Amino acid sequence: MGFIDDAKDAAEATGKKIGRAVDDTKERIGDRVDEAKADAQVKRAEGDVKKAEAERDATKAKNDYKEDLRD
């Protein structure tokens, strides 16, 4: 009976280790997804900043042109 009990214990330990490995892998994947979402959000924000800067520059150029016409 000792051999069967040892095999059972080994199987349980292996099952627990596999379960932990699966959980760790799920967490790693979730972490990567979170990183990708954060990167995408930063890129969107950078695009918004560039667009706002372009609008600001265009408005300044328009206002400078109108001011030159007034002189």
Long-range contacts (C-beta under 8 A, 24 or more apart in sequence): none
